[in-house]
Amino acid sequence: MASEPNTYDITELARTAGVSSRTIRYYGELDLLKASSRGPGGRRRYGADAAERLRFISRLKTLGMSLEEIGELNHSFDVGATPAMLKHLDSLLEMRLHEVTDRIRDLRDLESDLHTYRDRIRGKSTPESGDLAS
């Protein structure tokens, strides 16, 4: 069965992009990824840009973006509003940076609290109760 040049079936795309076929189907349901055509038997065919789109989605997820936010960016990109998409991405990244900064501060506070609590526990340990410092 010959396939269209420069297109992938779902298995080929999954292998190329390093994701599962199930992920591709799920992203299709969420309208994050669209098949470019249908092959024999109605099987979805994906264009060469689909692998790059999957890598883009993966990078955004790694940065903490939700699939809903990624969908908004995809919509901006699909309608040709690349400057609008980039501006939206910038604002989403700015929000994410603030969230990460806040989380780092909270984790540092937690680390300090843990050290303080551990030091207090160690100070209360007695030879009879066992040495918690070792």
C-alpha positions as CSV (number, residue, x, y, z in Angstrom):
1,M,0.0,0.0,0.0
2,A,1.7,3.2,-1.1
3,S,1.3,6.2,1.1
4,E,1.3,9.8,0.2
5,P,4.8,11.3,0.0
6,N,5.9,13.3,3.1
7,T,3.0,12.0,5.2
8,Y,2.9,9.6,8.1
9,D,0.4,7.2,9.4
10,I,-0.2,7.3,13.1
11,T,2.4,4.6,13.9
12,E,5.1,6.3,11.8
13,L,4.3,9.6,13.4
14,A,4.4,8.2,16.9
15,R,7.8,6.6,16.2
16,T,9.2,9.8,14.6
17,A,7.9,12.1,17.4
18,G,8.7,9.8,20.3
19,V,5.1,9.6,21.6
20,S,2.5,6.9,21.7
21,S,-0.3,6.5,19.1
22,R,-2.7,6.9,22.0
23,T,-1.2,10.4,22.7
24,I,-1.7,11.4,19.0
25,R,-5.3,10.2,19.1
26,Y,-5.9,12.1,22.3
27,Y,-4.3,15.3,20.9
28,G,-6.6,14.8,17.8
29,E,-9.6,14.7,20.1
30,L,-8.5,17.9,21.7
31,D,-8.0,19.5,18.3
32,L,-4.3,20.0,19.1
33,L,-3.2,17.9,16.1
34,K,-5.0,17.4,12.8
35,A,-4.6,14.8,10.1
36,S,-3.7,16.3,6.8
37,S,-5.6,13.7,4.8
38,R,-7.1,10.2,4.9
39,G,-5.4,7.2,3.4
40,P,-6.8,3.9,2.2
41,G,-9.4,2.5,4.6
42,G,-9.9,6.0,6.1
43,R,-6.7,5.9,8.1
44,R,-5.4,9.3,9.1
45,R,-2.3,10.7,7.4
46,Y,-0.2,13.4,9.0
47,G,1.9,15.9,7.3
48,A,5.6,16.5,8.0
49,D,4.8,19.4,10.2
50,A,2.9,17.1,12.6
51,A,6.1,15.8,14.2
52,E,7.3,19.3,14.8
53,R,3.9,20.2,16.3
54,L,4.1,17.3,18.7
55,R,7.6,18.4,19.7
56,F,6.3,21.9,20.3
57,I,3.5,20.6,22.4
58,S,5.9,18.5,24.4
59,R,8.2,21.5,25.0
60,L,5.2,23.6,26.2
61,K,4.1,20.8,28.5
62,T,7.6,20.6,29.9
63,L,7.4,24.3,30.7
64,G,4.2,23.6,32.7
65,M,1.6,24.7,30.1
66,S,-1.8,23.0,30.3
67,L,-3.2,21.3,27.2
68,E,-5.9,24.0,27.2
69,E,-3.3,26.8,27.0
70,I,-1.5,24.9,24.3
71,G,-4.8,24.6,22.4
72,E,-5.2,28.4,22.6
73,L,-1.7,28.8,21.1
74,N,-2.4,26.3,18.4
75,H,-5.6,28.1,17.5
76,S,-3.7,31.4,17.1
77,F,-1.0,29.6,15.0
78,D,-3.6,27.8,12.8
79,V,-5.4,31.1,11.9
80,G,-2.1,32.5,10.8
81,A,-1.7,34.9,13.8
82,T,1.9,34.1,14.5
83,P,2.6,37.5,16.1
84,A,-0.5,37.1,18.3
85,M,0.5,33.5,19.2
86,L,4.0,34.7,20.1
87,K,2.6,37.5,22.3
88,H,0.2,35.1,24.0
89,L,3.1,32.6,24.5
90,D,5.2,35.4,26.0
91,S,2.4,36.2,28.5
92,L,1.9,32.6,29.4
93,L,5.6,32.1,29.9
94,E,5.7,35.2,32.1
95,M,2.9,33.8,34.2
96,R,4.7,30.5,34.4
97,L,7.9,32.2,35.5
98,H,6.1,34.0,38.3
99,E,4.5,30.7,39.4
100,V,7.9,28.9,39.4
101,T,9.5,31.8,41.3
102,D,6.8,31.6,43.9
103,R,7.2,27.8,44.1
104,I,11.0,28.1,44.5
105,R,10.4,30.6,47.4
106,D,7.9,28.2,49.0
107,L,10.3,25.3,48.6
108,R,13.1,27.3,50.2
109,D,10.8,28.2,53.1
110,L,9.9,24.5,53.4
111,E,13.6,23.5,53.3
112,S,14.3,26.0,56.1
113,D,11.4,24.7,58.2
114,L,12.6,21.1,57.7
115,H,16.2,22.1,58.8
116,T,14.8,23.9,61.9
117,Y,12.5,21.0,62.8
118,R,15.3,18.4,62.3
119,D,17.7,20.5,64.5
120,R,15.0,20.8,67.2
121,I,14.4,17.0,67.1
122,R,18.2,16.3,67.2
123,G,18.5,18.7,70.2
124,K,15.9,16.7,72.1
125,S,17.4,13.3,71.4
126,T,18.9,11.6,74.5
127,P,21.2,8.6,74.6
128,E,18.3,6.6,76.1
129,S,16.0,7.4,73.2
130,G,18.6,6.8,70.6
131,D,20.8,9.2,68.8
132,L,18.9,10.7,65.8
133,A,22.0,12.5,64.6
134,S,23.8,9.5,63.4
